[in-house]
């Protein structure tokens, strides 16, 4: 009997420990503030607007979190966000049409001490004012992907350069700016980003995403040096040709994403710079996949580096030649190529000549094709066009006749 009681007691203790474990793993906000009348009223307001509001599983671990989700609601302003429940941990406000973020998006009345993530992606945001984000000191992840931000594209009152735009995100760990800038951003985009990183006090930032922004170069090699805790830099799908920024100042850097850029080769300076990190016992991984690597005589240093470096090159054994000489190098794995030659001067000039003659021929062909298509469309719709244009031509004809008669009358009067 005593054994049975002991087993029952042990089972009860295990169950209690399980409950306590679940309680600890669940968001404290959802447990403590679930019945807060203010938050319930504010949630009712958001639900009337078609948003979801309240506690729900969120994230890869599916833990309970207080989430306000206003995705694809067609909003053209952010006025409703001034009534955001104070218990909110995750704000998702994406897929709307907000051209400009006004001052104090979240208002001044509440302190959002539980707010950890703000997702305002895909909103067509053109401008973020310097005082747009207040009450965000607890936010650790900000997502502004797929917007239309313009930086320094005007003068005076039209200048949208607000270098302190992220200054209140003092605990930000992740900043997502994938495809966040206008397609026609000025060439000084990287320079303006430098000003933002230096003046916004992002001293806690760990992950930075800048993919798909048509970045060609960084004019200041120290662009990331004011981000002392930066570990991951994502620069995939841009137009970089080299490693254009200083890595030696980043004492915690562990990953550089350079996938799908325009890197034909990394010069000796780039290779030496990356090798300095393992020498100070700093683990580094770099992704160079899907770059047009040129497997000719100028790549020997890079090939030797691949075989000797302590930097981890992601899928390094699968890197392929996007171009090269001899031409049969193209498409092969770099590690399988052993014949790296320089393009002979004569063939080099022939290649240049071929490219210079091919482009005009291609343009002429496209023009002819366009004219042919327009002519075909006009012929196929000639009856409809005739019906539409006949009244207009008749009107013009009458006006010409009236003008001629008027001139004749004037001549007769004279």
C-alpha positions as CSV (number, residue, x, y, z in Angstrom):
1,X,0.0,0.0,0.0
2,X,2.8,2.3,0.9
3,X,4.4,1.6,-2.5
4,X,1.2,2.5,-4.3
5,X,1.0,5.8,-2.4
6,X,4.6,6.5,-3.2
7,X,4.0,5.9,-6.9
8,X,0.9,8.0,-6.8
9,X,2.8,10.8,-5.1
10,X,5.7,10.6,-7.6
11,X,3.3,10.6,-10.5
12,X,1.5,13.7,-9.1
13,X,4.9,15.4,-8.7
14,X,5.8,14.6,-12.3
15,X,2.5,16.0,-13.5
16,X,3.0,19.2,-11.5
17,X,6.5,19.6,-12.8
18,X,5.2,19.2,-16.3
19,X,2.6,21.9,-15.7
20,X,5.2,24.2,-14.2
21,X,7.4,23.5,-17.3
22,X,4.6,24.3,-19.7
23,X,3.8,27.4,-17.7
24,X,7.4,28.6,-17.8
25,X,7.6,27.9,-21.5
26,X,4.4,29.8,-22.3
27,X,4.4,33.6,-22.7
28,X,4.1,35.3,-19.3
29,X,2.0,38.0,-21.0
30,X,-0.6,35.5,-22.3
31,X,-0.9,34.0,-18.8
32,X,-0.8,37.2,-16.7
33,X,-2.6,39.7,-18.9
34,X,-5.1,37.4,-20.8
35,X,-8.0,38.9,-18.8
36,X,-6.8,42.5,-18.8
37,X,-10.0,44.5,-19.8
38,X,-8.0,47.2,-21.6
39,X,-6.2,44.7,-23.8
40,X,-9.5,42.8,-24.5
41,X,-11.2,46.0,-25.5
42,X,-8.3,47.0,-27.8
43,X,-8.3,43.5,-29.3
44,X,-12.0,43.9,-30.0
45,X,-11.2,47.1,-31.9
46,X,-8.6,45.4,-34.0
47,X,-10.9,42.4,-34.7
48,X,-13.6,44.7,-36.0
49,X,-11.0,45.9,-38.5
50,X,-10.4,42.4,-39.7
51,X,-7.1,41.8,-37.8
52,X,-6.4,38.9,-35.5
53,X,-5.5,39.8,-31.9
54,X,-4.7,37.8,-28.9
55,X,-2.6,34.8,-27.7
56,X,-1.6,32.2,-30.3
57,X,1.3,29.9,-31.1
58,X,4.0,31.8,-32.9
59,X,7.5,31.3,-34.2
60,X,9.4,28.1,-35.0
61,X,9.0,26.8,-31.5
62,X,5.2,27.6,-31.6
63,X,5.2,29.1,-28.1
64,X,2.2,31.2,-27.1
65,X,2.6,34.9,-27.8
66,X,0.3,37.9,-27.8
67,X,0.1,38.7,-31.6
68,X,-1.7,41.5,-33.4
69,X,-1.8,40.5,-37.1
70,X,-3.1,43.0,-39.7
71,X,-1.9,41.4,-42.9
72,X,-3.4,42.4,-46.3
73,X,-6.2,44.6,-44.8
74,X,-5.7,47.4,-47.4
75,X,-5.0,50.0,-44.7
76,X,-3.8,53.4,-46.0
77,X,-2.8,54.8,-42.7
78,X,-1.5,53.6,-39.3
79,X,-4.0,55.4,-37.0
80,X,-5.3,52.1,-35.5
81,X,-1.8,51.3,-34.2
82,X,-2.0,54.0,-31.6
83,X,-4.5,51.7,-29.9
84,X,-2.3,48.7,-29.9
85,X,-2.8,46.5,-26.8
86,X,-0.1,47.1,-24.2
87,X,0.4,43.4,-23.9
88,X,1.4,43.0,-27.6
89,X,4.6,40.9,-28.1
90,X,4.4,40.6,-32.0
91,X,3.0,43.2,-34.3
92,X,2.5,42.1,-38.0
93,X,1.3,45.0,-40.1
94,X,2.1,43.9,-43.7
95,X,0.6,43.9,-47.1
96,X,-1.0,47.3,-46.8
97,X,-0.4,50.6,-48.6
98,X,1.3,53.1,-46.3
99,X,3.4,55.6,-48.3
100,X,4.8,57.4,-45.3
101,X,5.1,56.4,-41.7
102,X,4.1,59.4,-39.6
103,X,5.5,60.5,-36.2
104,X,4.9,58.2,-33.3
105,X,3.3,55.3,-35.1
106,X,2.5,53.6,-31.8
107,X,1.4,56.7,-30.1
108,X,2.7,58.2,-26.8
109,X,0.2,56.8,-24.2
110,X,1.6,53.2,-23.7
111,X,4.9,51.7,-22.9
112,X,5.2,48.5,-25.0
113,X,7.6,46.7,-22.6
114,X,6.6,43.3,-24.0
115,X,6.9,44.2,-27.7
116,X,9.6,42.0,-29.3
117,X,8.9,41.9,-33.0
118,X,7.6,44.4,-35.5
119,X,6.9,43.3,-39.1
120,X,5.9,46.1,-41.5
121,X,7.0,44.4,-44.7
122,X,5.3,44.8,-48.1
123,X,3.6,48.1,-47.3
124,X,4.9,50.2,-50.2
125,X,6.5,52.4,-47.6
126,X,8.3,55.3,-49.3
127,X,9.5,57.3,-46.3
128,X,10.1,56.7,-42.6
129,X,10.2,59.9,-40.6
130,X,13.0,60.3,-38.0
131,X,10.4,60.2,-35.2
132,X,8.2,57.4,-36.5
133,X,9.2,54.8,-34.0
134,X,8.9,55.5,-30.3
135,X,8.2,53.1,-27.5
136,X,10.2,50.4,-29.2
137,X,13.1,49.9,-26.8
138,X,12.2,46.3,-26.1
139,X,11.9,45.3,-29.8
140,X,14.6,42.8,-30.9
141,X,13.5,42.1,-34.5
142,X,12.4,44.7,-37.1
143,X,11.2,43.5,-40.6
144,X,10.8,46.1,-43.4
145,X,11.3,43.8,-46.3
146,X,9.8,44.5,-49.8
147,X,9.1,48.2,-49.4
148,X,9.9,51.2,-51.6
149,X,12.2,53.3,-49.3
150,X,14.0,56.2,-50.9
151,X,17.0,57.7,-49.3
152,X,18.4,61.2,-50.1
153,X,16.5,61.5,-53.4
154,X,15.7,65.2,-53.0
155,X,16.8,68.5,-51.6
156,X,15.5,70.6,-48.8
157,X,12.0,69.6,-47.7
158,X,12.0,66.8,-50.3
159,X,15.1,65.1,-48.8
160,X,14.0,61.8,-47.2
161,X,17.4,61.2,-45.5
162,X,16.6,60.5,-41.8
163,X,19.8,58.9,-40.4
164,X,18.4,58.4,-36.9
165,X,15.4,56.4,-38.2
166,X,16.3,53.4,-36.0
167,X,17.7,55.3,-33.0
168,X,15.0,54.1,-30.6
169,X,15.6,50.4,-31.3
170,X,18.3,50.2,-28.7
171,X,17.9,46.5,-28.2
172,X,17.5,45.5,-31.8
173,X,19.1,42.1,-32.6
174,X,17.8,41.6,-36.2
175,X,17.1,44.1,-38.9
176,X,15.5,42.8,-42.1
177,X,15.8,45.2,-45.1
178,X,15.5,42.7,-48.0
179,X,14.3,44.5,-51.2
180,X,13.4,47.4,-49.0
181,X,14.6,50.2,-51.2
182,X,13.3,51.8,-54.4
183,X,14.5,50.2,-57.6
184,X,15.9,53.6,-58.7
185,X,17.7,54.4,-55.5
186,X,20.7,56.7,-56.0
187,X,24.2,55.4,-56.3
188,X,24.9,56.7,-52.8
189,X,22.6,54.2,-51.1
190,X,25.4,52.5,-49.4
191,X,26.8,55.8,-48.1
192,X,23.4,56.7,-46.7
193,X,23.1,53.3,-45.1
194,X,26.5,54.0,-43.4
195,X,25.0,57.2,-41.9
196,X,22.0,55.3,-40.6
197,X,24.1,52.6,-39.0
198,X,26.4,55.1,-37.4
199,X,23.7,57.4,-36.1
200,X,21.0,54.9,-35.0
201,X,23.0,53.3,-32.2
202,X,22.4,49.7,-33.3
203,X,25.0,48.5,-30.9
204,X,23.2,45.2,-30.1
205,X,22.5,44.2,-33.7
206,X,23.4,40.6,-34.6
207,X,21.8,39.9,-37.9
208,X,21.5,42.3,-40.9
209,X,19.6,41.5,-44.1
210,X,20.2,43.6,-47.1
211,X,19.4,41.2,-49.9
212,X,18.0,42.2,-53.3
213,X,18.8,45.9,-53.1
214,X,20.9,46.4,-56.2
215,X,23.9,47.4,-54.1
216,X,27.0,47.7,-56.3
217,X,29.6,48.9,-53.9
218,X,30.3,50.3,-50.4
219,X,32.1,53.6,-50.8
220,X,33.1,53.5,-47.1
221,X,34.8,50.2,-46.2
222,X,33.8,50.8,-42.5
223,X,30.1,50.8,-43.2
224,X,29.5,48.1,-40.6
225,X,32.2,49.0,-38.1
226,X,29.8,50.7,-35.8
227,X,27.8,47.5,-35.3
228,X,30.2,45.8,-32.8
229,X,28.1,42.7,-32.2
230,X,27.2,42.0,-35.8
231,X,27.5,38.3,-36.6
232,X,25.6,37.7,-39.8
233,X,25.6,39.9,-42.9
234,X,23.2,38.9,-45.7
235,X,24.1,40.6,-49.0
236,X,22.7,38.0,-51.4
237,X,21.2,38.9,-54.8
238,X,22.9,42.3,-55.1
239,X,25.5,43.5,-57.6
240,X,28.7,43.4,-55.6
241,X,31.9,42.5,-57.5
242,X,34.2,42.2,-54.5
243,X,34.2,42.1,-50.7
244,X,33.9,45.9,-50.4
245,X,33.7,46.3,-46.6
246,X,36.1,45.9,-43.7
247,X,35.7,42.7,-41.8
248,X,38.6,43.1,-39.4
249,X,36.6,45.5,-37.3
250,X,33.8,43.0,-36.7
251,X,35.0,40.9,-33.8
252,X,32.0,38.6,-33.7
253,X,31.4,38.2,-37.5
254,X,30.6,34.6,-38.3
255,X,28.7,34.6,-41.7
256,X,28.9,36.6,-44.9
257,X,26.2,35.9,-47.5
258,X,27.4,37.0,-51.0
259,X,25.3,34.5,-53.0
260,X,24.1,35.5,-56.5
261,X,26.1,38.7,-56.8
262,X,28.5,39.6,-59.7
263,X,31.7,38.3,-58.3
264,X,34.0,37.1,-61.1
265,X,36.9,36.6,-58.7
266,X,38.0,37.6,-55.2
267,X,41.3,39.4,-55.3
268,X,44.2,38.7,-52.9
269,X,43.2,41.6,-50.7
270,X,39.7,40.1,-50.1
271,X,41.1,36.7,-49.4
272,X,43.7,38.0,-46.9
273,X,41.0,40.0,-45.2
274,X,38.8,37.0,-44.6
275,X,41.8,34.9,-43.4
276,X,42.5,37.3,-40.6
277,X,39.4,36.2,-38.7
278,X,40.3,32.5,-38.3
279,X,43.8,33.6,-37.3
280,X,42.3,35.3,-34.2
281,X,40.2,32.2,-33.5
282,X,37.1,33.6,-35.1
283,X,34.9,31.1,-37.0
284,X,33.8,32.5,-40.4
285,X,31.6,31.1,-43.1
286,X,31.1,32.7,-46.5
287,X,28.5,31.9,-49.2
288,X,29.7,32.5,-52.8
289,X,27.3,30.3,-54.7
290,X,25.7,31.4,-58.0
291,X,28.3,34.0,-58.8
292,X,29.8,34.3,-62.4
293,X,33.2,33.2,-61.3
294,X,35.7,33.6,-64.1
295,X,37.9,30.5,-64.4
296,X,40.9,32.0,-66.3
297,X,44.5,32.7,-65.4
298,X,43.5,35.3,-62.9
299,X,41.7,32.9,-60.6
300,X,44.7,30.9,-59.5
301,X,45.0,32.7,-56.1
302,X,41.4,32.0,-55.4
303,X,41.6,28.3,-56.2
304,X,44.7,28.0,-54.0
305,X,42.9,29.8,-51.2
306,X,39.9,27.4,-51.5
307,X,42.3,24.5,-50.8
308,X,44.1,26.1,-47.9
309,X,41.8,28.6,-46.1
310,X,40.3,27.9,-42.6
311,X,37.3,30.0,-43.7
312,X,34.3,27.7,-44.3
313,X,33.1,28.3,-47.9
314,X,29.5,27.1,-48.0
315,X,29.1,24.5,-50.7
316,X,32.7,25.4,-51.8
317,X,33.1,22.0,-53.5
318,X,30.1,22.8,-55.7
319,X,31.2,26.3,-56.9
320,X,31.1,26.4,-60.7
321,X,32.8,28.5,-63.4
322,X,30.3,31.0,-64.8
323,X,32.9,32.1,-67.4
324,X,36.5,31.4,-68.2
325,X,39.2,30.3,-70.7
326,X,39.6,27.8,-72.2
327,X,35.9,28.1,-72.9
328,X,35.2,24.4,-71.9
329,X,35.9,25.5,-68.3
330,X,32.5,27.1,-68.2
331,X,30.0,25.1,-66.3
332,X,32.6,22.9,-64.6
333,X,33.2,22.7,-60.9
334,X,36.1,25.0,-60.0
335,X,37.8,22.1,-58.1
336,X,37.7,20.0,-61.3
337,X,39.4,22.6,-63.5
338,X,43.2,22.5,-63.8
339,X,43.8,24.5,-66.9
340,X,43.5,28.2,-66.3
341,X,44.7,30.3,-69.2
342,X,44.5,34.0,-70.1
343,X,42.4,34.9,-73.1
344,X,44.8,35.7,-76.0
345,X,44.9,39.4,-76.9
346,X,43.6,38.7,-80.4
347,X,40.6,36.7,-79.1
348,X,40.1,39.2,-76.4
349,X,39.7,42.0,-79.0
350,X,37.5,39.7,-81.1
351,X,35.3,39.1,-78.1
352,X,35.0,42.8,-77.4
353,X,34.2,43.4,-81.1
354,X,31.6,40.6,-81.1
355,X,29.9,42.1,-78.1
356,X,30.0,45.6,-79.6
357,X,28.4,44.4,-82.8
358,X,25.9,42.1,-81.2
359,X,24.2,44.8,-79.1
360,X,23.3,47.1,-82.1
361,X,22.0,44.1,-84.1
362,X,19.9,43.0,-81.1
363,X,18.5,46.5,-80.7
364,X,17.7,46.7,-84.4
365,X,16.0,43.3,-84.2
366,X,13.9,44.4,-81.2
367,X,12.8,47.6,-83.0
368,X,11.7,45.7,-86.1
369,X,9.9,43.2,-83.9
370,X,8.1,46.1,-82.1
371,X,7.1,47.7,-85.4
372,X,5.8,44.4,-86.7
373,X,3.8,43.8,-83.6
374,X,2.3,47.3,-83.7
375,X,1.5,46.9,-87.4
376,X,-0.2,43.5,-86.8
377,X,-2.3,45.0,-83.9
378,X,-3.4,47.9,-86.1
379,X,-4.3,45.6,-89.0
380,X,-6.3,43.3,-86.8
381,X,-8.2,46.1,-85.2
382,X,-8.6,48.3,-88.3
383,X,-12.4,48.1,-88.4
384,X,-12.6,49.2,-84.7
385,X,-10.0,52.0,-85.3
386,X,-11.8,53.2,-88.4
387,X,-15.1,53.4,-86.4
388,X,-13.3,55.3,-83.6
389,X,-11.3,57.7,-85.8
390,X,-13.9,58.6,-88.5
391,X,-15.7,61.1,-86.3
392,X,-12.5,62.7,-85.2
393,X,-11.2,63.0,-88.8
394,X,-14.6,64.4,-89.9
395,X,-14.4,67.0,-87.1
396,X,-10.9,68.0,-88.1
397,X,-11.9,68.2,-91.7
398,X,-14.8,70.5,-90.9
399,X,-12.5,72.7,-88.8
400,X,-10.2,73.0,-91.7
401,X,-13.0,73.9,-94.0
402,X,-14.3,76.6,-91.6
403,X,-10.8,78.0,-91.3
404,X,-10.5,78.2,-95.1
405,X,-13.9,79.9,-95.5
406,X,-13.0,82.4,-92.8
407,X,-9.8,83.3,-94.6
408,X,-11.7,83.7,-97.9
409,X,-14.2,86.0,-96.2
410,X,-11.4,88.1,-94.7
411,X,-9.7,88.4,-98.1
412,X,-13.0,89.4,-99.7
413,X,-13.6,92.1,-97.1
414,X,-10.2,93.5,-97.8
